Amino acid sequence: MADDNKPVDTPGDANPDDWQKTLPFPKRWIAYVAIKLIVLAVVIAFFLKWYRLV
């Protein structure tokens, strides 16, 4: 019960330098998402060129 008076951590309380430590997922997932978006963009560009829509 002594911990009831502790302030609640909010995203605004975090040091801006520590934003990577407070992510709700591992940092490498950001790279996975970036790679998937790049691959998706390349595939879309390929098919647009293939069907001569660009």
C-alpha distance (Angstrom), angle and dihedral (degrees) to the residues before:
residue distance angle dihedral
M1 . . .
A2 3.80 . .
D3 3.81 89.7 .
D4 3.82 92.9 62.9
N5 3.81 91.2 91.0
K6 3.81 95.1 55.8
P7 3.80 113.8 112.4
V8 3.77 116.3 -109.1
D9 3.79 114.6 -113.0
T10 3.77 111.5 -117.1
P11 3.80 127.6 -177.5
G12 3.80 89.5 -108.6
D13 3.80 91.0 59.3
A14 3.79 94.0 60.0
N15 3.78 120.9 99.5
P16 3.83 108.3 -106.8
D17 3.81 88.7 -128.2
D18 3.82 90.4 59.5
W19 3.81 97.9 54.8
Q20 3.80 91.6 111.7
K21 3.80 90.7 55.8
T22 3.81 91.8 54.5
L23 3.81 97.5 52.3
P24 3.82 113.7 124.9
F25 3.82 89.6 -133.0
P26 3.82 137.1 39.4
K27 3.81 116.3 -76.4
R28 3.81 92.7 -120.9
W29 3.82 89.7 66.7
I30 3.79 88.5 70.0
A31 3.81 88.7 60.2
Y32 3.82 91.1 47.3
V33 3.80 91.1 53.3
A34 3.81 91.5 46.9
I35 3.81 92.0 50.3
K36 3.80 91.8 48.2
L37 3.80 91.4 50.7
I38 3.80 91.3 49.6
V39 3.81 92.1 48.8
L40 3.80 90.7 47.3
A41 3.81 91.1 50.9
V42 3.81 91.2 49.7
V43 3.82 92.0 49.5
I44 3.81 92.2 48.6
A45 3.82 91.2 47.9
F46 3.82 90.5 49.1
F47 3.79 93.4 52.6
L48 3.78 92.7 44.7
K49 3.81 89.0 53.6
W50 3.83 91.4 43.2
Y51 3.81 92.1 55.0
R52 3.82 90.8 39.3
L53 3.78 93.9 -121.8
V54 3.79 92.5 134.7
